[in-house]
Amino acid sequence: MPTNPAGNSNNAVELFLKIGLDEKVAHNTIANNKVTNNLLAVIHEAGVTNGCDRTTGNLLYTVATKFPANALVHRLTLVGYVVSSKIKTPAQLEAAFTFFASVGPEDLNLSDFELACGVGIEVSNEEIERSVGEVFEELRATILEQRYKTNVGDLFRRVRERQPWADPKIVKQVVDTKLRELLGERTAADDEKPVKKKKEKPAKVEEKVLAAAPAQPSEEELNPFSIFPPPEENLKVLTEVFFSDGSILRACNTREILNKHLKETVGKVRTRFPPEPNGYLHIGHAKAMFVDFGLAKDRGGHCYLRYDDTNPEAEKKEYIDHIEEIVRWMGWEPFKITYTSDYFQELYELAVELIRRGHAYVDHQTSDEVKEYREKKMNSPWRDRPVEESLKLFEEMRRGMIEEGKATLRMKQDMQSDNCNMYDLIAYRIKFTPHPKAGDKWCIYPSYDYAHCIVDSLENVTHSLCTLEFETRRASYYWLLHVLGLYMPYVWEYSRLNMTNTVMSKRKLNCLVTEKYVDGWDDPRLMTLAGLRRRGVSATAINTFVRGIGITRSDSSLIRLDRLEYHIREELNKTAARAMVVLHPVKVVITNLEAGKVIELDAKKWPDAQTDDTSALYKVPFSNVVYIERSDFRIKDSKDYYGLAPGKSVLLRYGFPIRCTDVIVGDDNETIIEIRAEYDPEKKTKPKGVLHWVGEPSPGVNPLKVEVRLFERLFLSENPAELDNWLDDLNPNTKVVIPEAYAVSSLQSAVLSDRFQFERLGYFAVDKDSTQEKLVFNRTVTLRDSYTKGGK
């Protein structure tokens, strides 16, 4: 049997054609020595050197490329089942791979194997027709509505669930026949392209009131990272696994490659947090950090902070500096800080190797032409140009000899795939733009799809974790590493963190910032981490919130902002000292307290503070002039009102009861100018209402003036991202500035980021706009909690 297919390629191609491979697949196979050797071995094991039918040949090709490396001792057994037609469908073959991967080199129980693979099970045409009929009846209304735009793949999946061993060709014939019977012939309307919606299905908002948490939490709730396998299990077969709306791939490493990887990592987990430095991080990135850094920390491993800096036009040093600072603020310490640009030379050399192996070509199609050809599943006119020609042109691209937009390097993948992310993705494009880190050394830059998986491999990442929108890119990720013979990390996708009443698309955030709808990337109304920090939210509260959500693949709901606010309140209630501030002050003159007299009262910083603990108390001056909230006074009293009114008494918090004796109004007979009152020095009165207040520290001297900023949700709708005119949904009352509120004098010493509970008003933090002349406070969250403890 040949061991050097490259030296005997004509004979190998001829043999591959004999077993029914098409010419393109046969020639592509020759470019990969490993696959060629495997396939030649399988052909000899099967005894089909004189040829076989196309169906058997394709199954043997799949055995050669996907058989579990940890169970090679059993490959001959599987080949025998294929040649004898005991295993004759892709579904049976996939079941066999799964079975062998689980048993490894152990002794084989043929009964268990045949049961797992459906050997001997014959699914009749009548059974297939019955199962297809059941699926059509179940989805009849949907099929009639969508007609020939119905997702046929979903129909196949449902039939496969009922009849896993049915012949897929017969299933397809029956499904096609049923569609024609139900819908009639195709019409022109059936061939029109569907109008793309921003979201295929509307996001459902999680219920405000959630069921109480189970008494016994699951292992995943106790440790959300328990779902991930250890690095030594990255020895899997490159095969399909059914998830969400289709099939995706999992890692495939030979024992040799995996051992080399484990030697580099000493068996430890390695993850990476790979943001693109083209904007500020938002709360969705907090979840990504929790997953990437959290898994590494949980397993005693390491996490890279890697900047995905492949697009020099959008990246700024400001963003790079911000990301590093905010990662550390969130409590994570990178193992190393790296950049994709650190690997530009290796990436370029691997691109050259990709061309040499026949898996990439230089293309001259415009972006519109690429789009059109992809939609029609047509090959580029330059797809089959000679390797030497592509090598020469790629070198000219690198040297700046070709104009921007006139050429790209594209990967030669699969234009007939059901996955559009295999339609010959771009690997390199020309950009005559200096790079923030690499300078002007390069005028060609790798794409995300090309660079991301390779750098994961070069950095020996064990777990490549990303959000669900990248699920369909997994095929390209593994394809590229496979054809280059590189180590493959374990890839797993989780749901994005989507929240109500905000947007988290970087494009939309950038629009809000650049068009001045907000006051910068750290505006407290944004869900950027810088904005949340400025608003007074701690990293601890954010991480607790993220942990509570979990690391799931469910991508169909918005998380209510109430849920985040619950965790913020939980923390601030324990950590924020109390103080009194009056936002809209109205003057109250205490007529039975002599002018100039000031009584120092003790107020509590904490609800459970002891009176003998001076560190837990602060002083508030009570004089004959105090100020209360304008909304705490009414001319006309009512039974359900507990504020101050003529002839009515209230208790001043930490102070004395007062009773309104007179009111001075303005010329309009409505505006309250001054309230006259008497206080009860003996505290014999027991009013129901308790008001916060601020007094003059000394006669004729105003209390401490501060600016207070009140923030509401930025958007009126729960899901503004779905709206065509999303900017029209901005909340006009999202920010209210109160330039001259009155505060107790103890706040004078507050510094940036100090947090307080302003009694009856909410939680507030000192803003960076504060000066020596005037403090500025941002409201972090109100006191009202609309999110139940059962939902935490």
C-alpha positions in Angstrom: 0.0 0.0 0.0 1.4 3.4 -0.9 2.6 5.6 1.9 3.6 8.6 -0.2 0.5 9.5 -2.2 2.0 12.8 -3.5 4.6 10.7 -5.4 1.9 8.4 -6.9 -1.0 10.9 -7.1 -2.3 9.7 -10.5 -2.8 6.1 -9.3 -4.5 7.4 -6.2 -6.9 9.7 -8.1 -7.8 6.9 -10.4 -8.5 4.6 -7.4 -10.7 7.4 -5.8 -12.7 7.8 -9.0 -13.3 4.0 -9.1 -15.1 4.1 -5.7 -17.4 6.9 -7.0 -15.8 10.1 -5.7 -16.4 13.0 -8.0 -13.3 14.5 -9.7 -13.1 17.6 -7.5 -13.2 15.6 -4.3 -10.7 13.2 -5.6 -8.2 15.9 -6.5 -8.8 17.8 -3.3 -8.1 14.7 -1.3 -4.7 14.2 -2.9 -3.7 17.6 -1.5 -3.9 16.2 2.0 -1.4 13.4 2.7 -3.1 12.3 5.9 -6.6 11.9 4.3 -5.1 10.3 1.2 -3.3 7.7 3.3 -6.4 7.0 5.4 -8.6 6.6 2.3 -6.1 4.3 0.6 -5.9 2.2 3.7 -9.7 2.0 4.0 -10.1 1.0 0.3 -7.6 -1.8 0.8 -9.3 -2.9 4.0 -12.6 -3.0 2.2 -11.2 -4.9 -0.7 -12.7 -2.5 -3.3 -9.5 -1.7 -5.3 -11.5 -2.6 -8.4 -14.2 -0.1 -7.5 -17.6 -0.1 -5.9 -20.9 1.8 -6.1 -21.0 5.5 -5.4 -23.0 5.1 -2.2 -20.5 2.6 -0.6 -17.6 4.8 -1.8 -18.9 7.9 -0.2 -19.4 6.0 3.1 -15.9 4.7 2.9 -14.6 8.2 2.3 -16.5 9.3 5.5 -14.9 6.4 7.4 -11.4 7.5 6.2 -12.0 11.2 7.3 -14.1 10.9 10.4 -13.3 7.6 12.2 -12.4 8.2 15.9 -8.6 8.1 16.3 -9.0 6.5 19.7 -10.7 3.4 18.3 -8.7 2.6 15.1 -8.5 -1.1 16.1 -12.2 -1.4 15.2 -12.1 0.4 11.8 -11.8 -2.9 9.9 -15.0 -4.1 11.5 -16.9 -1.0 10.4 -15.5 -1.2 6.9 -16.9 -4.8 6.7 -20.4 -3.6 7.7 -20.3 -0.9 5.1 -19.2 -3.1 2.2 -21.8 -5.7 3.2 -24.5 -3.0 3.2 -25.4 -3.7 6.8 -24.5 0.0 7.4 -25.7 1.9 4.4 -26.9 5.3 5.5 -25.0 8.4 6.8 -27.2 8.3 9.9 -26.0 4.7 10.7 -22.4 5.7 10.1 -22.6 8.7 12.4 -24.1 6.4 15.1 -21.2 4.1 14.6 -18.7 6.9 15.0 -20.3 7.9 18.3 -20.4 4.3 19.5 -16.7 3.7 18.7 -15.6 7.1 20.2 -17.2 6.0 23.5 -15.8 2.5 23.7 -12.3 3.4 22.4 -9.9 0.5 21.9 -11.8 -1.8 24.3 -13.3 -5.2 23.3 -16.2 -4.7 21.0 -19.7 -6.1 21.8 -21.2 -6.6 18.4 -24.7 -6.8 19.7 -24.5 -3.4 21.4 -22.8 -2.0 18.3 -25.5 -3.3 15.9 -28.3 -2.1 18.2 -26.7 1.4 18.4 -26.4 1.6 14.6 -29.7 0.2 13.6 -28.1 -2.8 11.8 -30.8 -5.0 10.4 -33.5 -2.5 10.7 -35.3 -2.0 7.4 -37.5 1.0 7.2 -40.2 0.4 4.5 -41.4 3.0 2.1 -44.8 2.8 3.8 -43.2 3.6 7.2 -41.4 6.6 5.7 -44.6 7.8 4.0 -46.5 7.5 7.3 -43.9 9.4 9.2 -43.7 12.1 6.6 -47.5 12.4 6.6 -47.5 12.8 10.4 -44.9 15.6 10.2 -46.9 17.3 7.4 -50.1 17.0 9.4 -48.4 18.5 12.5 -47.0 21.5 10.5 -49.8 21.8 7.9 -50.8 25.4 8.8 -47.1 26.5 8.7 -46.4 24.8 5.4 -49.5 26.3 3.8 -48.5 29.7 5.0 -44.8 29.5 4.0 -45.4 27.3 0.9 -42.1 26.5 -0.9 -40.2 28.8 1.5 -40.8 26.1 4.2 -37.6 25.0 6.0 -37.3 21.6 4.4 -34.3 20.8 6.6 -36.6 21.1 9.6 -39.0 18.6 8.0 -36.1 16.2 7.4 -35.1 16.5 11.0 -38.5 15.8 12.3 -38.8 12.7 10.1 -35.3 11.6 11.2 -36.5 11.8 14.8 -39.3 9.3 14.0 -37.3 7.1 11.6 -33.5 7.5 12.3 -32.5 4.6 10.0 -34.6 5.6 7.0 -32.9 6.1 3.6 -32.5 9.9 3.3 -32.9 9.7 -0.5 -36.3 8.1 -0.2 -37.2 10.6 2.6 -36.4 13.4 0.3 -38.4 12.0 -2.5 -41.5 11.5 -0.3 -41.1 15.0 1.2 -40.9 16.6 -2.3 -43.9 14.6 -3.4 -45.9 15.6 -0.4 -45.1 19.3 -0.9 -46.3 19.2 -4.5 -49.5 17.3 -3.5 -50.2 19.9 -0.8 -49.1 23.1 -2.5 -49.4 22.4 -6.3 -46.8 23.7 -8.7 -44.4 26.4 -7.7 -45.5 30.0 -8.6 -43.5 33.1 -9.3 -44.2 34.3 -5.8 -42.6 31.1 -4.4 -39.3 32.0 -6.1 -39.2 35.5 -4.8 -36.5 36.1 -2.2 -37.9 36.4 1.3 -37.7 39.8 2.9 -35.1 39.6 5.6 -36.3 40.4 9.1 -34.1 41.8 11.8 -34.9 38.8 13.9 -36.5 35.6 12.8 -38.5 35.3 15.9 -39.4 38.1 18.4 -37.5 37.9 21.6 -39.8 37.1 24.5 -39.2 39.0 27.7 -38.7 36.9 30.7 -41.5 37.1 33.2 -41.3 39.7 35.9 -42.2 37.2 38.6 -40.2 34.0 38.4 -40.9 30.8 40.2 -39.0 30.3 43.4 -35.6 28.7 43.1 -35.5 24.9 43.8 -34.6 23.9 47.3 -31.7 21.7 46.0 -29.7 23.6 43.4 -28.3 21.5 40.5 -24.6 20.9 40.0 -24.7 23.4 37.1 -26.2 26.1 39.3 -23.6 25.5 42.0 -20.9 25.5 39.3 -21.9 26.7 35.9 -18.5 25.6 34.4 -19.2 21.9 35.1 -20.6 21.5 31.6 -17.2 21.8 30.0 -14.9 18.8 29.4 -11.3 18.7 30.5 -8.5 19.4 27.9 -7.5 15.7 27.6 -10.9 15.0 26.1 -10.2 17.1 23.0 -9.7 13.8 21.2 -12.9 13.6 19.3 -14.0 12.8 15.8 -14.7 15.6 13.3 -18.3 14.8 13.0 -21.7 16.4 13.1 -23.7 17.0 16.3 -27.3 18.2 16.1 -28.0 21.4 18.0 -30.5 24.3 17.6 -31.4 24.7 13.9 -28.9 22.3 12.3 -25.8 20.4 12.6 -22.4 21.7 13.8 -19.0 20.1 14.2 -16.8 19.1 17.1 -13.1 18.9 17.5 -10.9 16.3 15.9 -7.3 15.9 17.1 -5.0 13.0 16.5 -3.3 11.5 19.6 0.0 13.0 18.4 -1.4 16.5 18.0 -3.2 16.4 21.3 -0.2 15.1 23.2 1.9 18.0 21.8 -0.8 20.4 22.9 -1.1 19.0 26.4 2.7 19.2 26.7 2.6 22.9 26.0 -0.3 23.6 28.4 0.8 21.0 31.0 -2.8 19.8 30.8 -4.3 23.1 32.1 -7.3 24.9 30.7 -6.5 27.8 28.5 -9.2 30.2 27.3 -9.2 33.6 25.7 -11.3 36.7 25.9 -11.0 38.2 22.4 -12.6 41.6 22.0 -12.2 43.8 18.9 -10.9 47.2 20.0 -13.5 49.2 18.1 -15.6 50.4 21.0 -16.2 50.2 24.7 -17.2 46.9 26.3 -20.8 46.5 27.4 -22.6 44.2 29.8 -22.7 41.4 27.2 -18.9 41.4 27.4 -19.3 40.9 31.2 -20.9 37.6 30.5 -18.2 36.7 28.0 -15.5 37.6 30.6 -17.3 35.5 33.2 -17.3 32.5 30.9 -13.8 32.8 29.6 -11.9 34.0 32.7 -14.3 32.2 35.0 -13.7 28.7 33.4 -10.0 29.2 33.5 -10.1 30.3 37.2 -12.4 27.4 38.1 -10.1 24.9 36.6 -6.8 26.4 37.8 -5.9 27.4 34.2 -5.2 30.6 32.3 -7.1 33.1 30.2 -5.6 35.3 27.5 -6.8 38.9 26.9 -6.4 38.8 23.1 -7.2 41.9 21.0 -8.8 40.9 17.7 -7.1 43.7 15.9 -7.5 42.7 12.2 -9.4 45.8 11.1 -7.1 48.8 11.4 -9.7 51.3 10.1 -12.0 50.8 13.2 -9.5 50.3 16.0 -8.1 53.0 18.4 -5.7 53.0 21.2 -8.4 54.6 23.4 -10.4 51.4 23.0 -7.4 49.1 23.7 -6.5 51.0 26.9 -10.2 51.0 28.0 -10.6 47.2 27.5 -7.5 46.3 29.6 -8.6 48.7 32.4 -12.2 47.5 32.4 -11.2 43.8 32.4 -9.1 44.4 35.6 -11.9 46.5 37.1 -14.2 43.5 36.6 -11.9 41.5 38.7 -10.1 39.4 36.1 -6.4 39.2 35.6 -5.2 38.1 32.1 -2.6 35.3 31.8 -1.1 37.3 28.9 -2.2 40.2 26.8 -1.8 39.3 23.2 -2.9 40.7 19.8 -3.9 38.9 16.7 -1.4 41.3 15.0 1.3 39.5 17.0 0.8 36.6 14.7 0.6 38.4 11.3 3.7 36.7 10.0 2.6 33.2 11.0 -0.8 33.9 9.6 0.7 35.0 6.3 2.9 32.0 6.1 0.0 29.7 6.8 -2.0 31.4 4.1 0.8 30.7 1.6 0.7 27.0 2.7 -3.1 27.0 2.3 -2.6 28.1 -1.3 0.1 25.5 -1.9 -2.2 22.8 -0.6 -4.9 23.9 -3.1 -7.3 25.2 -0.4 -7.1 29.0 -1.3 -7.0 31.2 -4.3 -6.7 34.8 -5.2 -10.1 36.2 -6.4 -10.9 39.4 -8.3 -14.7 39.5 -7.8 -16.2 42.7 -6.3 -18.1 42.5 -3.1 -21.4 42.7 -5.1 -20.3 39.9 -7.4 -19.2 37.7 -4.4 -22.7 38.3 -2.8 -24.5 37.4 -6.1 -22.4 34.2 -6.7 -22.9 33.1 -3.1 -26.6 33.5 -3.4 -26.6 31.3 -6.5 -24.0 28.9 -5.1 -21.8 29.5 -8.0 -18.0 29.2 -8.1 -15.9 32.3 -8.7 -14.4 32.4 -12.2 -11.0 32.4 -10.5 -11.6 29.5 -8.1 -9.6 26.9 -10.2 -6.7 29.1 -11.2 -3.3 27.4 -10.9 -1.7 27.3 -7.5 1.5 29.0 -8.8 -0.6 31.9 -10.2 -2.4 32.4 -6.8 1.0 32.3 -5.0 2.3 35.0 -7.3 -0.7 37.2 -7.0 -0.8 36.9 -3.2 2.8 38.0 -3.0 1.9 41.0 -5.2 -1.0 41.7 -2.8 1.5 41.6 0.1 3.9 44.0 -1.6 1.2 46.5 -2.4 1.2 46.0 -6.1 -2.5 45.5 -6.4 -5.1 48.2 -5.7 -7.4 48.0 -2.7 -10.6 46.2 -3.6 -9.1 44.6 -6.7 -8.2 41.2 -5.1 -8.8 39.1 -2.1 -7.6 35.7 -0.9 -10.5 33.3 -0.5 -10.6 29.9 1.1 -11.6 27.1 -1.3 -14.3 25.6 0.9 -17.7 24.3 -0.2 -20.0 26.5 -2.4 -22.7 23.8 -2.4 -22.9 23.5 1.4 -26.1 24.2 3.3 -24.1 26.5 5.5 -23.4 29.8 3.9 -20.3 30.2 6.1 -18.6 27.6 3.9 -19.0 29.7 0.7 -15.3 30.4 0.2 -14.9 32.9 2.9 -12.3 35.7 2.5 -9.0 35.1 4.2 -7.1 38.3 3.3 -8.1 41.7 1.9 -6.0 44.7 0.9 -6.1 47.8 3.1 -3.7 50.6 2.6 -4.2 51.7 6.2 -1.5 51.8 8.9 -2.2 49.4 11.8 -2.3 50.9 15.4 0.2 48.3 16.6 1.9 46.8 13.5 2.4 50.2 11.8 2.8 50.2 8.0 4.5 46.8 7.7 1.4 45.2 6.2 -1.1 46.3 3.5 -3.0 43.0 3.6 -4.9 42.0 6.7 -6.5 38.6 7.7 -10.2 38.3 8.2 -11.8 37.2 11.5 -12.8 33.9 9.9 -9.3 33.1 8.9 -7.3 34.5 11.9 -9.5 33.6 14.8 -9.3 29.8 14.7 -5.6 29.8 13.8 -4.6 32.1 16.6 -6.7 30.0 19.0 -4.6 27.0 17.9 -1.3 28.8 18.0 -2.0 29.9 21.6 -3.0 26.4 22.5 -6.5 27.4 23.6 -8.3 24.4 25.1 -11.8 25.9 25.1 -12.9 28.4 22.4 -16.1 29.9 23.8 -18.3 32.3 21.9 -21.9 33.4 21.5 -24.5 31.6 19.4 -24.4 33.8 16.3 -21.0 32.2 15.7 -22.4 28.6 15.7 -22.6 28.4 11.9 -19.0 29.5 11.7 -17.9 26.4 13.5 -17.8 24.5 10.2 -15.3 27.0 8.7 -13.3 27.1 12.0 -12.7 23.4 12.0 -12.3 23.1 8.2 -9.4 25.5 8.2 -7.6 23.9 11.1 -8.2 20.5 9.6 -6.8 21.3 6.1 -3.7 23.0 7.7 -3.2 20.0 10.1 -3.4 22.3 13.2 -4.6 21.5 16.8 -8.3 22.0 17.2 -9.7 23.6 20.4 -13.1 22.5 21.9 -15.7 25.0 20.6 -18.9 25.8 22.5 -21.4 28.6 21.9 -23.7 30.1 24.5 -26.5 32.6 24.3 -25.9 36.3 24.1 -26.9 38.5 27.0 -29.8 40.6 25.7 -31.5 43.1 28.0 -34.6 45.1 27.9 -34.8 48.9 27.3 -31.4 49.2 25.7 -29.3 48.4 22.7 -25.9 46.5 22.8 -25.0 46.5 19.1 -21.6 48.3 18.8 -22.9 50.0 15.7 -25.9 51.3 17.5 -23.9 52.3 20.6 -21.4 54.1 18.3 -24.3 56.0 16.7 -25.6 57.1 20.1 -22.1 58.3 21.1 -21.0 60.0 17.9 -24.4 61.6 17.2 -24.4 63.0 20.8 -27.6 61.3 21.9 -25.6 60.4 25.0 -22.6 62.0 26.7 -19.9 59.6 25.6 -19.2 55.9 26.0 -19.4 56.1 29.8 -22.8 57.8 29.9 -24.5 56.3 32.9 -27.6 55.5 30.8 -25.7 53.1 28.6 -25.2 49.4 29.3 -21.5 49.8 28.7 -19.4 48.7 31.6 -17.9 52.1 31.8 -21.4 53.6 32.0 -22.5 51.2 34.6 -19.4 51.9 36.7 -19.9 55.7 36.4 -23.5 55.2 37.4 -22.3 53.5 40.6 -22.7 49.8 39.8 -20.0 47.6 41.1 -18.2 44.8 39.3 -19.3 42.4 42.0 -23.0 43.1 41.4 -22.5 42.6 37.6 -20.7 39.3 38.1 -23.3 38.1 40.5 -26.0 39.0 38.0 -24.2 37.2 35.2 -23.6 34.1 37.2 -27.3 33.9 38.1 -28.2 33.9 34.4 -26.0 30.8 33.7 -24.1 29.6 30.6 -27.0 28.3 28.5 -27.7 28.0 24.8 -31.2 29.4 25.1 -31.3 32.5 22.9 -35.0 33.3 22.9 -35.5 35.8 25.7 -34.6 39.2 26.9 -33.4 39.6 30.5 -35.3 42.2 32.3 -33.3 45.2 33.5 -35.2 44.7 36.9 -33.1 41.6 37.3 -29.8 43.5 37.2 -31.2 46.2 39.4 -32.2 43.5 42.0 -28.5 42.5 42.4 -27.4 46.1 42.5 -29.8 46.9 45.4 -28.9 43.7 47.2 -25.2 44.8 47.4 -25.8 48.6 47.9 -28.3 47.9 50.7 -25.3 46.4 52.6 -22.5 48.7 51.5 -24.0 52.2 50.9 -24.0 54.5 53.9 -27.3 56.5 54.5 -27.5 60.2 54.1 -30.3 62.8 53.6 -30.6 64.9 50.5 -33.6 67.1 49.4 -33.9 67.3 45.6 -36.6 70.1 45.4 -36.3 72.0 48.7 -39.1 74.1 50.2 -38.3 76.2 53.2 -39.8 75.4 56.6 -39.4 77.9 59.4 -39.7 76.5 62.9 -41.4 79.4 64.8 -41.0 78.0 68.3 -37.2 77.5 68.0 -35.2 80.6 68.6 -33.2 81.8 65.6 -29.5 81.0 65.9 -29.9 77.9 67.9 -28.6 74.7 66.4 -29.3 71.3 67.8 -26.8 68.6 66.7 -28.7 65.3 66.1 -27.3 61.8 65.5 -28.3 60.1 62.2 -27.5 56.5 61.3 -25.3 55.6 58.4 -26.7 52.0 58.7 -30.1 50.8 59.7 -28.8 48.6 62.5 -26.2 51.1 63.8 -25.9 51.3 67.6 -26.1 54.6 69.3 -22.9 54.1 71.1 -21.0 53.4 67.9 -19.9 56.9 66.8 -18.4 55.6 63.6 -21.8 54.4 62.4 -23.4 57.8 63.0 -23.2 61.3 61.4 -24.3 64.7 62.7 -27.2 66.6 61.3 -27.9 70.2 62.4 -31.5 71.0 63.4 -32.2 74.8 63.4 -35.2 77.0 63.0 -34.8 76.8 59.2 -35.0 73.3 57.6 -35.9 72.2 54.1 -38.2 69.3 53.0 -39.1 68.0 49.6 -41.7 70.2 47.8 -43.7 67.0 47.0 -44.0 66.3 50.7 -46.3 69.2 51.3 -49.9 69.7 50.2 -52.4 72.5 50.8 -55.2 70.0 50.8 -54.9 66.9 53.1 -56.4 63.5 52.5 -56.6 60.2 54.5 -54.1 58.3 52.4 -51.5 61.1 52.4 -48.7 61.0 55.1 -46.9 64.2 54.2 -47.2 67.7 55.7 -50.3 69.8 55.3 -51.9 72.7 57.1 -52.7 71.7 60.7 -51.0 68.3 60.2 -47.9 66.8 61.9 -45.0 64.7 60.5 -41.8 63.4 62.0 -38.5 64.7 60.7 -36.2 61.7 60.4 -33.8 61.4 63.4 -35.4 64.6 64.7 -38.6 66.0 66.1 -42.3 66.0 65.1 -43.4 69.3 63.5 -46.9 70.7 62.8 -47.7 73.1 60.0 -49.2 76.3 61.3 -49.1 78.6 58.3 -48.3 78.7 54.6 -46.9 81.6 52.6 -47.7 81.4 48.9 -46.6 83.5 45.9 -48.6 86.0 43.9 -50.1 83.2 41.9 -51.7 81.9 45.1 -50.3 78.4 44.2 -46.5 78.5 44.5 -45.4 77.6 48.1 -42.8 80.2 49.2 -42.5 79.2 52.8 -44.0 76.9 55.4 -44.4 77.9 59.0 -44.4 75.1 61.7 -43.9 74.3 65.3 -41.8 71.5 66.6 -42.5 69.2 69.5 -39.3 69.2 71.7 -40.7 66.5 74.0 -41.6 64.2 71.1 -45.0 63.5 72.5 -46.7 63.7 69.1 -46.7 60.4 67.2 -47.4 61.2 63.6 -47.5 58.5 60.9 -45.5 60.3 58.3 -41.7 60.4 58.4 -39.9 62.9 56.1 -36.2 63.3 55.2 -35.0 66.9 55.5 -31.9 69.1 55.6 -31.3 72.0 58.0 -29.3 75.2 57.9 -25.9 74.4 59.5 -25.9 78.0 61.0 -28.2 81.0 60.8 -28.6 82.3 57.2 -26.2 79.8 55.7 -27.7 77.5 53.1 -27.1 73.7 53.4 -24.6 72.0 51.1 -25.6 72.4 47.5 -25.1 69.4 45.2 -26.1 68.5 41.7 -28.1 65.3 41.3 -28.7 63.5 38.1 -31.7 61.1 37.9 -31.6 58.5 35.1 -34.4 56.4 33.7 -34.2 53.7 31.1 -32.8 54.9 27.8 -35.5 53.5 25.6 -39.3 53.3 26.1 -39.7 49.9 24.4 -38.4 46.7 25.9 -36.7 45.7 22.7 -35.8 48.8 20.7 -33.3 47.0 18.5 -36.2 45.4 16.7 -37.7 48.7 15.7 -37.0 50.2 12.2 -36.8 53.7 13.7 -35.1 52.7 16.9 -33.8 56.2 17.7 -37.4 57.5 17.8 -37.9 55.2 20.8 -35.4 57.2 23.0 -36.9 58.1 26.4 -37.2 62.0 26.5 -37.1 61.8 30.3 -34.1 59.5 30.4 -31.9 62.1 32.2 -33.1 64.8 34.6 -30.5 67.2 36.1 -31.2 68.9 39.4 -28.5 71.6 39.7 -29.2 72.7 43.3 -30.3 70.1 45.7 -29.6 70.4 49.4 -27.5 67.8 51.2 -26.4 67.1 54.8 -22.9 68.5 55.4 -21.4 65.1 56.0 -21.4 64.5 52.3 -18.9 67.3 51.8 -16.0 64.8 52.2 -17.4 62.4 49.6 -15.0 61.4 46.8 -15.3 59.9 43.3 -17.2 56.6 43.2 -18.4 56.8 46.9 -21.9 55.3 47.1 -24.7 56.4 49.4 -28.4 55.7 50.0 -30.2 59.0 49.9 -33.1 58.1 52.2 -36.4 57.7 50.4 -34.8 58.6 47.1 -32.5 55.8 46.0 -28.8 54.8 45.7 -26.4 57.4 44.4 -22.7 57.6 43.5 -20.3 60.5 43.2 -19.7 61.4 39.5 -16.4 62.3 37.8 -17.8 65.8 37.0 -17.7 66.7 40.7 -15.5 69.7 41.6 -14.3 71.3 44.9 -17.1 73.8 44.5 -19.9 71.3 43.8 -20.4 67.6 44.2 -22.3 65.7 41.4 -24.3 62.5 42.2 -25.7 60.0 39.8 -28.6 57.9 40.8 -27.6 54.3 40.5 -31.0 52.7 41.1 -34.2 53.6 42.9 -35.2 52.0 46.2 -38.2 50.2 44.7 -37.5 46.6 43.8 -39.8 45.1 41.2 -37.8 41.9 40.8 -38.7 39.1 43.2 -36.1 37.3 45.3 -37.3 34.1 43.7 -35.7 35.3 40.4 -32.2 36.0 41.6 
